[in-house]
Protein backbone atom coordinates (compact mmCIF):
# COMPACT_ATOMS: atom_id res chain seq x y z
CA UNK A 1 0.00 0.00 0.00
CA UNK A 2 1.29 3.45 -0.88
CA UNK A 3 0.35 6.55 1.09
CA UNK A 4 1.04 10.23 0.79
CA UNK A 5 -0.23 13.29 2.63
CA UNK A 6 -1.14 16.39 0.64
CA UNK A 7 -2.77 19.69 1.52
CA UNK A 8 -5.47 21.43 -0.43
CA UNK A 9 -3.90 24.60 -1.76
CA UNK A 10 -6.59 25.98 -4.04
CA UNK A 11 -8.79 28.58 -2.34
CA UNK A 12 -12.14 27.15 -3.35
CA UNK A 13 -11.41 23.67 -2.01
CA UNK A 14 -12.62 20.53 -3.74
CA UNK A 15 -15.78 21.49 -5.60
CA UNK A 16 -17.30 19.85 -8.65
CA UNK A 17 -14.54 20.52 -11.17
CA UNK A 18 -11.57 19.34 -9.05
CA UNK A 19 -13.65 16.35 -7.94
CA UNK A 20 -14.20 15.41 -11.59
CA UNK A 21 -10.45 15.73 -12.23
CA UNK A 22 -9.64 13.45 -9.28
CA UNK A 23 -12.15 10.83 -10.39
CA UNK A 24 -10.87 11.01 -13.96
CA UNK A 25 -7.25 10.56 -12.85
CA UNK A 26 -8.00 7.83 -10.33
CA UNK A 27 -10.11 6.02 -12.89
CA UNK A 28 -7.08 5.51 -15.13
CA UNK A 29 -5.49 3.16 -12.59
CA UNK A 30 -6.48 -0.37 -11.67
CA UNK A 31 -5.55 0.10 -8.00
CA UNK A 32 -8.09 0.85 -5.34
CA UNK A 33 -7.54 4.51 -4.47
CA UNK A 34 -8.88 6.22 -1.37
CA UNK A 35 -8.77 9.74 0.01
CA UNK A 36 -8.70 10.18 3.78
CA UNK A 37 -9.69 13.29 5.64
CA UNK A 38 -9.24 12.69 9.35
CA UNK A 39 -10.94 9.38 9.93
CA UNK A 40 -13.19 9.50 6.85
CA UNK A 41 -11.93 7.44 3.94
CA UNK A 42 -13.73 7.58 0.62
CA UNK A 43 -13.23 5.94 -2.76
CA UNK A 44 -11.39 8.35 -5.08
CA UNK A 45 -13.36 6.97 -8.04
CA UNK A 46 -16.68 8.19 -6.66
CA UNK A 47 -17.53 11.79 -7.47
CA UNK A 48 -20.28 12.20 -4.88
CA UNK A 49 -18.04 10.67 -2.22
CA UNK A 50 -15.28 13.18 -2.85
CA UNK A 51 -17.71 16.08 -2.77
CA UNK A 52 -19.28 15.01 0.52
CA UNK A 53 -15.80 14.94 2.04
CA UNK A 54 -16.06 18.71 2.22
CA UNK A 55 -12.37 19.27 1.67
CA UNK A 56 -11.81 23.02 1.98
CA UNK A 57 -8.67 25.15 1.70
CA UNK A 58 -5.81 23.97 3.93
CA UNK A 59 -7.33 20.58 4.72
CA UNK A 60 -4.76 17.79 4.90
CA UNK A 61 -5.71 14.76 2.80
CA UNK A 62 -4.06 11.36 2.78
CA UNK A 63 -4.04 9.57 -0.57
CA UNK A 64 -3.79 5.80 -0.29
CA UNK A 65 -3.64 3.27 -3.07
CA UNK A 66 -3.53 -0.49 -3.13
CA UNK A 67 -2.90 -2.56 -6.22
CA UNK A 68 -0.53 -3.22 -9.08
CA UNK A 69 -0.05 0.42 -10.08
CA UNK A 70 -0.40 2.00 -6.62
CA UNK A 71 2.78 4.09 -6.77
CA UNK A 72 1.82 5.68 -10.10
CA UNK A 73 -1.71 6.34 -8.92
CA UNK A 74 -0.60 8.16 -5.76
CA UNK A 75 1.98 10.09 -7.76
CA UNK A 76 -0.55 11.22 -10.36
CA UNK A 77 -3.10 12.31 -7.75
CA UNK A 78 -0.51 14.10 -5.62
CA UNK A 79 0.59 16.05 -8.69
CA UNK A 80 -3.03 17.12 -9.22
CA UNK A 81 -3.19 18.51 -5.68
CA UNK A 82 0.17 20.26 -6.09
CA UNK A 83 -0.97 21.89 -9.32
CA UNK A 84 -4.03 23.21 -7.46
CA UNK A 85 -6.26 21.34 -9.93
CA UNK A 86 -5.11 23.76 -12.63
CA UNK A 87 -7.03 26.54 -10.92
CA UNK A 88 -5.79 30.00 -9.87
CA UNK B 1 -27.86 18.48 -48.97
CA UNK B 2 -27.44 21.93 -50.44
CA UNK B 3 -29.25 21.11 -53.60
CA UNK B 4 -32.66 22.77 -53.56
CA UNK B 5 -35.67 21.24 -55.11
CA UNK B 6 -37.18 23.35 -57.86
CA UNK B 7 -40.12 25.29 -56.50
CA UNK B 8 -42.52 26.17 -59.29
CA UNK B 9 -45.65 28.31 -59.47
CA UNK B 10 -47.65 25.08 -59.58
CA UNK B 11 -46.06 24.04 -56.27
CA UNK B 12 -47.17 27.35 -54.83
CA UNK B 13 -50.77 26.63 -55.92
CA UNK B 14 -50.50 23.09 -54.55
CA UNK B 15 -49.24 24.02 -51.10
CA UNK B 16 -51.51 22.64 -48.44
CA UNK B 17 -52.16 25.67 -46.30
CA UNK B 18 -55.04 26.15 -43.94
CA UNK B 19 -56.86 29.00 -42.20
CA UNK B 20 -54.62 31.96 -41.51
CA UNK B 21 -51.97 30.60 -43.85
CA UNK B 22 -54.16 29.98 -46.87
CA UNK B 23 -53.20 31.97 -49.94
CA UNK B 24 -56.55 31.39 -51.74
CA UNK B 25 -54.89 31.37 -55.13
CA UNK B 26 -56.70 30.68 -58.39
CA UNK B 27 -55.16 30.56 -61.81
CA UNK B 28 -56.76 32.92 -64.35
CA UNK B 29 -54.50 32.27 -67.29
CA UNK B 30 -51.06 31.58 -68.66
CA UNK B 31 -51.26 27.97 -67.53
CA UNK B 32 -48.33 26.93 -69.69
CA UNK B 33 -46.12 29.03 -67.45
CA UNK B 34 -47.10 27.21 -64.27
CA UNK B 35 -43.88 25.24 -64.55
CA UNK B 36 -41.90 28.46 -64.10
CA UNK B 37 -39.60 28.30 -61.14
CA UNK B 38 -39.75 30.69 -58.20
CA UNK B 39 -36.13 31.32 -57.37
CA UNK B 40 -36.23 34.01 -54.69
CA UNK B 41 -38.40 34.36 -51.60
CA UNK B 42 -39.31 37.96 -52.43
CA UNK B 43 -42.23 39.89 -53.82
CA UNK B 44 -42.46 43.01 -55.95
CA UNK B 45 -45.12 45.68 -56.46
CA UNK B 46 -44.66 46.61 -60.12
CA UNK B 47 -46.09 50.15 -59.95
CA UNK B 48 -42.91 51.93 -60.96
CA UNK B 49 -42.15 49.38 -63.64
CA UNK B 50 -45.57 49.81 -65.29
CA UNK B 51 -45.02 53.53 -65.44
CA UNK B 52 -41.95 52.85 -67.56
CA UNK B 53 -39.11 52.85 -65.07
CA UNK B 54 -37.31 49.56 -65.61
CA UNK B 55 -34.13 50.14 -63.66
CA UNK B 56 -33.58 47.81 -60.73
CA UNK B 57 -36.74 45.89 -61.65
CA UNK B 58 -37.02 42.74 -59.52
CA UNK B 59 -38.29 40.64 -62.42
CA UNK B 60 -37.43 37.32 -60.80
CA UNK B 61 -39.86 38.08 -57.97
CA UNK B 62 -43.55 37.32 -57.75
CA UNK B 63 -45.37 40.44 -58.99
CA UNK B 64 -48.30 41.57 -56.90
CA UNK B 65 -51.00 43.79 -58.36
CA UNK B 66 -53.13 45.68 -55.86
CA UNK B 67 -55.70 48.47 -56.24
CA UNK B 68 -53.09 51.02 -57.32
CA UNK B 69 -51.50 48.88 -60.02
CA UNK B 70 -54.91 47.88 -61.36
CA UNK B 71 -56.15 51.46 -61.49
CA UNK B 72 -53.03 52.33 -63.44
CA UNK B 73 -53.56 49.37 -65.80
CA UNK B 74 -57.12 50.58 -66.43
CA UNK B 75 -55.82 54.04 -67.22
CA UNK B 76 -53.29 52.56 -69.66
CA UNK B 77 -56.03 50.49 -71.29
CA UNK B 78 -58.29 53.54 -71.58
CA UNK B 79 -55.48 55.40 -73.32
CA UNK B 80 -54.93 52.39 -75.55
CA UNK B 81 -51.27 52.02 -74.54
CA UNK B 82 -49.82 48.55 -74.20
CA UNK B 83 -46.13 49.24 -74.88
CA UNK B 84 -45.00 49.24 -71.25
CA UNK B 85 -47.00 46.05 -70.62
CA UNK B 86 -45.40 44.39 -73.63
CA UNK B 87 -42.02 45.30 -72.26
CA UNK B 88 -43.10 44.11 -68.81
CA UNK B 89 -43.82 40.61 -70.13
CA UNK B 90 -40.47 40.38 -71.86
CA UNK B 91 -38.92 39.88 -68.44
CA UNK B 92 -38.80 36.33 -67.01
CA UNK B 93 -41.48 36.97 -64.40
CA UNK B 94 -42.45 33.84 -62.41
CA UNK B 95 -46.08 34.93 -62.06
CA UNK B 96 -48.44 37.86 -61.52
CA UNK B 97 -50.91 37.86 -58.63
CA UNK B 98 -54.02 40.05 -58.50
CA UNK B 99 -55.13 40.78 -54.95
CA UNK B 100 -58.66 41.74 -53.72
CA UNK B 101 -60.15 39.48 -56.44
CA UNK B 102 -59.25 42.16 -58.97
CA UNK B 103 -59.75 41.19 -62.58
CA UNK B 104 -57.03 42.04 -65.11
CA UNK B 105 -58.32 43.45 -68.40
CA UNK B 106 -58.31 41.61 -71.72
CA UNK B 107 -55.13 43.20 -73.06
CA UNK B 108 -53.23 42.14 -69.96
CA UNK B 109 -54.52 38.58 -70.24
CA UNK B 110 -53.69 38.38 -73.94
CA UNK B 111 -50.12 39.57 -73.35
CA UNK B 112 -49.70 37.23 -70.39
CA UNK B 113 -50.93 34.24 -72.41
CA UNK B 114 -48.58 35.18 -75.22
CA UNK B 115 -45.66 35.35 -72.80
CA UNK B 116 -46.72 32.14 -70.98
CA UNK B 117 -46.77 34.07 -67.73
CA UNK B 118 -49.20 32.63 -65.17
CA UNK B 119 -51.80 35.10 -63.87
CA UNK B 120 -53.17 34.26 -60.44
CA UNK B 121 -55.88 35.83 -58.37
CA UNK B 122 -56.59 35.91 -54.64
CA UNK B 123 -59.42 37.19 -52.48
CA UNK B 124 -57.00 38.53 -49.89
CA UNK B 125 -56.00 42.16 -49.74
CA UNK B 126 -52.59 42.86 -51.21
CA UNK B 127 -50.91 43.58 -47.87
CA UNK B 128 -52.38 40.49 -46.20
CA UNK B 129 -51.45 38.36 -49.19
CA UNK B 130 -47.91 39.79 -49.18
CA UNK B 131 -47.31 38.93 -45.56
CA UNK B 132 -48.73 35.42 -45.95
CA UNK B 133 -46.76 34.80 -49.12
CA UNK B 134 -43.52 36.00 -47.53
CA UNK B 135 -44.11 33.68 -44.59
CA UNK B 136 -44.77 30.75 -46.88
CA UNK B 137 -41.78 31.51 -49.08
CA UNK B 138 -39.41 31.92 -46.16
CA UNK B 139 -40.50 28.43 -45.06
CA UNK B 140 -39.99 27.01 -48.52
CA UNK B 141 -36.60 28.66 -48.91
CA UNK B 142 -35.41 27.95 -45.36
CA UNK B 143 -32.02 26.22 -45.26
CA UNK B 144 -32.53 22.52 -44.78
CA UNK B 145 -30.61 19.34 -44.25
CA UNK B 146 -31.30 15.71 -43.44
CA UNK B 147 -29.76 13.86 -40.54
CA UNK B 148 -29.65 10.16 -39.80
CA UNK B 149 -31.34 9.77 -36.45
CA UNK B 150 -34.64 9.55 -34.62
CA UNK B 151 -36.64 12.58 -33.54
CA UNK B 152 -38.88 12.13 -30.51
CA UNK B 153 -40.83 14.45 -28.27
CA UNK B 154 -40.18 13.71 -24.60
CA UNK B 155 -42.04 15.74 -21.98
CA UNK B 156 -42.50 18.44 -24.61
CA UNK B 157 -38.81 18.63 -25.49
CA UNK B 158 -37.81 17.72 -29.05
CA UNK B 159 -34.89 15.30 -28.78
CA UNK B 160 -32.84 14.16 -31.73
CA UNK B 161 -31.23 10.78 -31.06
CA UNK B 162 -28.15 10.26 -33.18
CA UNK B 163 -25.47 7.60 -33.29
CA UNK B 164 -24.13 4.82 -35.45
CA UNK B 165 -26.38 2.16 -36.94
CA UNK B 166 -27.20 -0.57 -34.47
CA UNK B 167 -26.43 1.44 -31.36
CA UNK B 168 -30.11 1.32 -30.39
CA UNK B 169 -31.68 4.60 -31.49
CA UNK B 170 -34.91 3.04 -32.71
CA UNK B 171 -35.13 0.71 -29.70
CA UNK B 172 -34.68 3.69 -27.37
CA UNK B 173 -37.38 5.58 -29.27
CA UNK B 174 -39.70 2.56 -29.08
CA UNK B 175 -39.32 2.37 -25.31
CA UNK B 176 -39.98 6.12 -25.09
CA UNK B 177 -43.15 5.75 -27.18
CA UNK B 178 -44.22 2.89 -24.93
CA UNK B 179 -43.76 5.23 -21.99
CA UNK B 180 -46.18 7.71 -23.56
CA UNK B 181 -43.84 9.98 -25.51
CA UNK B 182 -44.12 10.74 -29.21
CA UNK B 183 -42.35 9.80 -32.39
CA UNK B 184 -41.75 12.54 -34.95
CA UNK B 185 -39.46 10.82 -37.42
CA UNK B 186 -37.40 7.66 -37.58
CA UNK B 187 -34.17 7.11 -39.48
CA UNK B 188 -34.21 10.17 -41.75
CA UNK B 189 -35.01 13.50 -40.13
CA UNK B 190 -35.52 16.50 -42.37
CA UNK B 191 -34.44 19.65 -40.58
CA UNK B 192 -35.30 23.22 -41.55
CA UNK B 193 -33.93 26.34 -40.02
CA UNK B 194 -36.86 28.69 -39.46
CA UNK B 195 -36.28 32.36 -38.61
CA UNK B 196 -32.56 31.69 -38.46
CA UNK B 197 -32.71 30.29 -34.93
CA UNK B 198 -35.32 27.55 -34.73
CA UNK B 199 -34.68 24.03 -36.00
CA UNK B 200 -37.83 22.25 -37.10
CA UNK B 201 -37.53 18.53 -37.65
CA UNK B 202 -39.95 16.28 -39.49
CA UNK B 203 -40.06 13.01 -41.35
CA UNK B 204 -38.65 13.15 -44.85
CA UNK B 205 -41.71 11.55 -46.34
CA UNK B 206 -45.31 11.86 -45.21
CA UNK B 207 -46.32 8.61 -46.89
CA UNK B 208 -43.76 6.44 -45.13
CA UNK B 209 -43.65 8.56 -41.99
CA UNK B 210 -44.18 7.10 -38.52
CA UNK B 211 -42.95 3.67 -39.39
CA UNK B 212 -39.96 2.22 -37.61
CA UNK B 213 -37.57 -0.55 -38.34
CA UNK B 214 -36.86 -2.69 -35.30
CA UNK B 215 -34.30 -5.44 -35.72
CA UNK B 216 -35.98 -8.79 -35.24
CA UNK B 217 -39.46 -7.37 -35.85
CA UNK B 218 -39.10 -5.65 -39.18
CA UNK B 219 -41.15 -2.61 -40.09
CA UNK B 220 -43.83 -1.53 -37.66
CA UNK B 221 -46.52 1.14 -38.03
CA UNK B 222 -46.31 3.28 -34.92
CA UNK B 223 -49.60 5.11 -35.56
CA UNK B 224 -51.57 1.85 -35.79
CA UNK B 225 -49.76 0.14 -32.92
CA UNK B 226 -49.70 2.96 -30.40
CA UNK B 227 -52.39 5.32 -31.66
CA UNK B 228 -52.34 8.86 -32.97
CA UNK B 229 -51.32 10.13 -29.54
CA UNK B 230 -47.93 8.53 -30.05
CA UNK B 231 -46.96 10.56 -33.09
CA UNK B 232 -46.33 14.12 -34.10
CA UNK B 233 -45.76 15.64 -37.53
CA UNK B 234 -43.03 18.09 -36.68
CA UNK B 235 -41.20 19.35 -33.67
CA UNK B 236 -38.51 21.84 -32.83
CA UNK B 237 -35.17 20.19 -32.02
CA UNK B 238 -34.15 21.37 -28.56
CA UNK B 239 -31.65 18.71 -27.52
CA UNK B 240 -29.36 16.27 -29.29
CA UNK B 241 -28.51 12.98 -27.57
CA UNK B 242 -25.65 11.19 -29.27
CA UNK B 243 -25.65 7.49 -28.38
CA UNK B 244 -22.35 5.67 -28.67
CA UNK B 245 -20.96 2.38 -27.49
CA UNK B 246 -19.14 2.84 -24.17
CA UNK B 247 -15.54 3.73 -24.87
CA UNK B 248 -13.41 3.00 -21.78
CA UNK B 249 -10.76 5.43 -23.05
CA UNK B 250 -13.14 8.34 -23.44
CA UNK B 251 -13.91 10.76 -20.63
CA UNK B 252 -17.65 11.27 -20.23
CA UNK B 253 -19.18 14.29 -18.57
CA UNK B 254 -19.82 13.45 -14.93
CA UNK B 255 -20.83 16.83 -13.61
CA UNK B 256 -22.71 18.65 -16.34
CA UNK B 257 -21.80 22.21 -15.35
CA UNK B 258 -20.41 22.90 -18.82
CA UNK B 259 -22.79 23.31 -21.73
CA UNK B 260 -21.84 21.11 -24.67
CA UNK B 261 -23.25 22.47 -27.93
CA UNK B 262 -23.48 21.17 -31.44
CA UNK B 263 -24.29 23.08 -34.62
CA UNK B 264 -27.00 22.15 -37.07
CA UNK B 265 -27.52 24.61 -39.95
CA UNK B 266 -25.53 27.19 -37.95
CA UNK B 267 -27.93 26.94 -35.00
CA UNK B 268 -26.42 25.87 -31.69
CA UNK B 269 -28.24 23.08 -29.84
CA UNK B 270 -27.29 21.50 -26.49
CA UNK B 271 -25.79 18.07 -27.01
CA UNK B 272 -25.24 15.15 -24.67
CA UNK B 273 -22.89 12.23 -25.35
CA UNK B 274 -24.58 9.20 -23.86
CA UNK B 275 -22.52 6.03 -23.60
CA UNK B 276 -24.45 2.81 -24.17
CA UNK B 277 -23.62 -0.45 -22.46
CA UNK B 278 -25.59 -3.36 -21.06
CA UNK B 279 -27.30 -2.38 -17.85
CA UNK B 280 -27.73 1.26 -18.77
CA UNK B 281 -31.36 2.07 -19.36
CA UNK B 282 -31.05 4.65 -22.13
CA UNK B 283 -34.76 5.63 -22.37
CA UNK B 284 -34.80 6.56 -18.69
CA UNK B 285 -31.61 8.58 -19.16
CA UNK B 286 -33.13 10.38 -22.15
CA UNK B 287 -36.31 11.07 -20.16
CA UNK B 288 -34.25 12.50 -17.33
CA UNK B 289 -32.23 14.57 -19.78
CA UNK B 290 -35.50 16.01 -21.14
CA UNK B 291 -36.73 16.96 -17.68
CA UNK B 292 -33.34 18.42 -16.78
CA UNK B 293 -33.43 20.45 -19.99
CA UNK B 294 -36.83 21.82 -18.98
CA UNK B 295 -35.49 22.73 -15.57
CA UNK B 296 -32.61 24.57 -17.26
CA UNK B 297 -35.06 26.47 -19.45
CA UNK B 298 -36.94 27.45 -16.30
CA UNK B 299 -33.67 28.85 -14.96
CA UNK B 300 -32.64 26.04 -12.62
CA UNK B 301 -29.36 24.41 -13.55
CA UNK B 302 -29.02 21.36 -11.30
CA UNK B 303 -25.27 20.84 -11.70
CA UNK B 304 -24.36 24.52 -11.31
CA UNK B 305 -26.69 24.99 -8.34
CA UNK B 306 -25.16 21.91 -6.72
CA UNK B 307 -21.65 23.24 -7.23
CA UNK B 308 -22.66 26.61 -5.80
CA UNK B 309 -23.90 24.86 -2.68
CA UNK B 310 -20.65 22.87 -2.39
CA UNK B 311 -18.58 26.03 -2.77
CA UNK B 312 -20.63 27.85 -0.14
CA UNK B 313 -20.30 24.92 2.22
CA UNK B 314 -16.54 24.62 1.67
CA UNK B 315 -16.18 28.33 2.31
CA UNK B 316 -18.01 28.15 5.63
CA UNK B 317 -15.98 25.05 6.53
CA UNK B 318 -12.68 26.81 5.93
CA UNK B 319 -13.88 29.94 7.74
CA UNK B 320 -14.79 27.83 10.72
CA UNK B 321 -11.42 26.07 10.59
CA UNK B 322 -9.63 29.41 10.76
CA UNK B 323 -11.85 30.59 13.60
CA UNK B 324 -11.42 27.50 15.75
CA UNK B 325 -7.88 26.85 14.60
CA UNK B 326 -8.75 23.26 13.77
CA UNK B 327 -10.05 21.05 11.00
CA UNK B 328 -13.52 20.16 12.08
Interface residues (C-beta under 8 A of the other chain):
Chain A: X12 X13 X14 X15 X16 X17 X19 X20 X23 X24 X37 X38 X47 X51 X54 X55 X56 X57 X58 X59 X60
Chain B: X251 X254 X255 X257 X303 X306 X307 X310 X311 X313 X314 X315 X317 X318 X321 X327 X328
